[in-house]
Structures are given as C-alpha cells and as structure tokens.
Amino acid sequence: MDIFHVKIFATSFCVTTNHILKFGKNLKSGKSKFWNFLKIPKMRLSNEEEKCLLFEYEHEKSSKFALLRIHNRARFPEPSDKSRKFVNANRLFYTLFIVSVLVFVGLYAAVSWHDNGISNYFSTVNDSKLVTNDSETYRTSEMEISENSTIIPKFTTSESVSTTPIPFKDDCSLPVFDPWDETVKPFLIDSDHTKYCDRSWKPYTELKNGTWRIVQEKPGMSCKARCHHFPDLTSSIEISDWFEPGPTDCEFLEAACWEKGVFSEKEVYGYIHTQMPPSKRENLEKPKIQKSEHPDVFVFILDSISTNSAKRSLPKTLEHFKSKHGAIDFPFLSQVGARSQMNAFALFFGKQVENGTIKGGKPLVADWAEEEYCKKYLDDKPNIFRDFGDAGYTTAHIDDWYMQTLTCNPICLGFEHYYTNHTFYPFTYINEYSGIKKTRESLMGGDLCRESYHGAIDYFDQFAEAYSDRPMFALQWFVMLSHEKLTSAERGDAPILAWFERNFELFDNAFVILTSDHGFRGGTSDYYQTEIGAFEKHTPFLQISVPKKYRDNGILEVMRENAGRLQSHYDTRATILDILKVVYNFSLALPTSKLQPIFQYQPSSNFTDRSTLKIPDEKGNSYLRHQPSTPRNCEHLPIPQQYCLCKSKSTNMMNVDGLADRLGNALLKHIEDELVRMNLSSLCHSFKVTEVLSLDLHGDSDGSKSMYHISVKTNHPAHFDAVITEDKETGKMEFNEIERLDRYGTTANCSEPIHFTHLCYCKN
C-alpha cells in the first residue's frame, strides 16, 4: 500500500468522523427529532478541530520515508448518569463510530490485498513477491516506511519518487532466441587465428619493480629498451634513446633484441612492457573517500558482441561470472546508435548524437550535432570519467585500439588533454606506429599467441594492484577481440576466465559491468536474413554483478525485475551514476567536516534504496531501483526505431509490383545526395541496386505514413540497411541512419580527409 492509498484512507476516515461529530452537534442543538425524542441535555463541544490529517512526507538517506500522523482532537464530555436516554444515545453514538472504523479498516484491507496482500503498514515493509503479467515475471517490492524520518531540505533537483509495485504494461513484445538456434549454426565458422600459435613461448625480457632485465639470454643476441611518452594526449610522442637493462620510471617501455646478420643486425624480438610508476602514484592526492563506502566500479566493453553471441563464445567466463559473482543478465539491451562512437557518447556523456525517429513517428533530435561532438574538443563536457575523478576515484581508460572510440568513424578530435589518471593510449600507439617492426608484429596473435587485449588485461592488473587502497574506476574497451567475426570472441574465453579467477576477490567486492556497444554488424547478408541474425544485430550484451556485501539487501531482486524490460545504454549510464554520486548539504551553518550526504544516490543509503530516481538531465533509469511504471517500449524510450528490440507487426512487401525497386533506388539516391552534401561525390562511386534482399512494412497500413525496413545490395559491393518513412499523401520520404552491413574495411578511407563516412566506396 503506497502513500496515495494512505492519503485516501486517512482522508475518508476524517470525513466520516467529522460527519459523526456533526450528527452529534445536530443532536445536541435539538435539530434532530431523535434527540428531542430522547430529551437529552445539550452536550458541550470544543471548537471543531477537523484538521485531523498531517502528512510529513520526507526524504532521508536510509530511503525510509513518509510519516503519518493522524490527530483527532474532538473531546466529548461525560453524559449525565441521571438520564438513561442519554446513555442509550451515547452507546448509539459510539456504535456508529466503531462501525465506521470497521468499514474503513475493511476498505484498507481490500486495497492492500489488491496491491500486495495484507501487511502492517506501520512497520518497516520490505516484502517481495512475484507478479506475472503477459507471460513475464517481475519482482516487486514495497517501499520502506520509518517513523524516525527527519526533514531534509532539498539541495538538488533530483526527484526521488516512490513507485507503486504494479504489474508492468510495457506493450513491448521482446523475442527470446535460443543462442544455438538451428538457423544460426551455418554461420558459426571457426575463426580462431591463434589456434596454432606457440603457447609455450615466453618473453625474453621483463619489467618488474621499476627495473627491466633480460630473462632469456641467447648467444649473439643483444637487447635494449626505450621509453615512449606523451606529455599530453594530443602532443607529439617523446621517445628516449635505447638503454641497457636497469632501473626505469617510464610507464610504457619497448624492449627489443637483435642478432648479428650477414650485412647488418636483424630484429628478432620486440615487446611492450607496462608499469604503474611510483612517481605517478606519489603525485596523486590522498583519496577523499573510503573504499568501504565507495566500491570499485569496473566497466568492461566487448565490442560488437550480442547477448546470444556472448553466450556462445564466452560460456566459461559467463558461467563463472554468474555462479561466483551473482551476475544478472540483461538480455534486452538496445543500442541507440549505429556505431561504437555514437553508443559511447550515450554511455560516457549521456548524449544522443544520431538523429532519428522513435517508433510512432516522433522525431528523436540529436543533443549534439557533428559540429559539436566531433569538431570540438570534449574536455569541457561533463563526462563519466570526470565524474569519478571529481568524486575521489582513481581512474583509468583502457582502449586497446589506437583509433580510440571517441575519435574514430568519423575522425573526431576527442579529448585534448588527459582525462583519467591512467590511459592505455601510448601502448596502442607503440603497437601500431612508433614501435619497431618486430614490436608491431608481436601482438597479432599468429606466432606468439599474444594480442592487444592481453596487454590491456596486464595493464589493468597493474593498475588494480597499485591503487588497491583507494576506490578505483576503470573503463576497458576490448575492440579487436570480437569485432571481425561472429565467433572470434571464442579465443578470449580461456584468457578472460583466467583473468576473472585471479582477480576473484577484487571483482567480488566491486560493481562489475560486462557489456557491449552494439550487436554484431560484420556478418553476411544471409545471416541477417534469419530472424536471430536480424535480432542479434542490435542487441548488445550486458551482465552486471554487485559487491558481495550488497547481494542480500534486495538489490538483486530489483535488478532481475528490470532485466525483463527493454533497456538502453542510457539506463546503464544512470546505474553507474547512481553507484557513484553523493550530493552533499553545503549549508553555511555546517562546518565542512560535518557535511552530510543527501538522500538521493545509492552511497547515501548504503545501496539499500530501491525507490525510483529521476537523475537531472539524464535519459535513463538505474537498474538498482524500481524503474518507472510508465511503458518501456519503442514509443517511449529514446531509441531510434531501427534499433528498438520490441517486436512489431510487419508485412512482407517483396511481392508488391515495383515497390522494392522504387524504394531501393530512392535509398541509393539519398546516399548519393549525402555524398554530394559532404563534398565527396568526386571521390566515391555512385551505387546501383543489384538486389533488394528484404522489404517489410512495419505497423498498421491505415496511418498517414508508411514505415518500411529495406535491405539492399549494390555494385562496388556494399550492403545497406535502412528504415524509410513515406508520407502517403505527398510521397515525401524520410531516411533514418543508414547502416552498412558488409565488412567494408578500407574502402571508405578516401573520405577521411574531408568527412569520413561509411556510405563511400572509394573510386581509387
């Protein structure tokens, strides 16, 4: 039973009591024939104090709120014993009063039974039960009420709302596929290029405790090392001279070995070592927050892997994550942009950078145009890294590709200066540009079994060990592991499992978010013609574990509840902010040492608050709380219609004469117009339709607009996928973001100097 029902009950109780009192007044004043019949002396009444209901609805950091006080101050003098008639009336009066109380107690019980079963409202309630609706099971939980609440003034515009636990009516049919569905099996081709590498190979050198040394001596081989350093993120790299084994304070060290050849020395070894330099740690401020109250937060992003693909490719890792850390699977996460960069902006900044249309026709206008998010540096924009740094966390961003997510496709400026305490960027630069040839070949996985993600894992381990005494935030993006092939992540299952096992205690006491940016986009046309292939294209993987000490406070139940609903990267971001944020009372009356956190975010309640929270300027809702009961579907969430997972009514239109050709040609004409707009028509080929693979009409046909989903193959081979909305009266067409589903590699690179776009197929 929620506050609303309490108000109804208490107000009704007051009104009825008031009517009884008025009845008594009428009796006493002689206005009632019944009173005259009994001839009872007039009663003296005090002034009617009918303000009998006082609600104090207030927030407190424990998330227990709402104090109900009901004051009934009507006083009744004792009737005279001389009158038996008075006694009869008195009995009648109290009988009516008791009957009215019983009636409203019954009403209260009926309402409570309807909502959650009869419970004692005036005790702390934290009971849960399962509610089944439309074949979906959700867990609901009543809010907690405390009589110890105190009034706390609002110092933020955060809006904490108590949710009424009712069955959700999301009007969203979310399909569930067997990851091993028969239709997907023909596409599960082994793609492990490390299968025959030398797994017994060991590095010739090591960097340990601030000293580098040679650990495998060979006759005729000489080894040296050099430091690679970026003074700032956008400055030129500084590379030291080669030096002999010994102490070094550099964070990124390239070690190399040569053997004497006939005419010159030959490179035989190159390796990138990393460490957390003590000097860098010593320069950090003492943490202002404690790890006991602010757990570590680790976000691990596996690029281009869908929820089903992750279950096929990483079975051992996911079984460990679930059984050992209690991870919750969120199978209905929807991407909000076509490519990694667009989804990263949603997660890092909370901003939509792709225009689109929400299902039903409502425009989804980008928060930032390309001029804002791409042509300008991002340092002044609020972002997840700054949020954690400002809160007192030690931070690391570990992206294992030189073309960092925020600066690639299209080529953008990104950050100008360092925005975390540690970054993996110099490693990737050595690997792809500044290292010697043997170093640049060392992470290809062919001969030595080592890839860039191995180096990223090692770097994370060093970071976690160096800062184990303070709260840490690390965001690690595995770009290359699962990007190229549907099954390519399989080779990472054993290494990632070993990583999780050796960091068991660390991860067991942290919030760990294992997720992806978007589904798999590098498949064949035939793969996307299957139902499961079309679904996996837009279903990024997501599983989350919480610290062990919080797993018995109702947090897992509410996460399971939310896991059955449609979610997006905006909700993942809201969850991260909910874990992080503490808003303080900066009243001038309080000394700084006595600042008290305000109720709203999870740290202030020791992660026990399940009430709905609207975070200012954010589009999502935390997974750690009850989400609003408003429908979570393609018409209400900020998800462009072509990515939304809710299954809608569709009709195959391939057999309608001329329609496929007309819409296919219209799509390619739109692509040509876009290339002209970007001044790329002289560099890029014009396309012609070779085959329309699919054409579906979505929704009802009786509206003013028709929405088509079309998939087209072209010459200069390309495969485009788009949603076209056509006005039936005017014939005007609107095109959402166009996806290119073929693995186009470098065929669009000629557009980079002007405006990179995947719509280009370069003439040269």
PyMOL commands that set and color helices and strands:
alter all, ss='L'
color gray80, all
select helices_A, chain A and resi 3-29+33-38+84-115+185-187+278-282+307-313+315-325+340-349+370-373+384-391+405-407+425-434+437-441+452-466+488-502+504-508+525-528+531-536+548-550+555-563+569-580+592-594+602-605+659-677+749-751
alter helices_A, ss='H'
color red, helices_A
select strands_A, chain A and resi 53-56+67-70+128-133+136-141+159-161+205-208+211-214+221-229+238-239+246-247+252-260+265-274+297-302+328-329+333-334+356-358+362-364+394-399+422-423+472-478+511-515+542-545+567-568+612-614+650-652+689-698+705-714+718-727+733-735+739-740
alter strands_A, ss='S'
color yellow, strands_A
deselect
rebuild
show_as cartoon
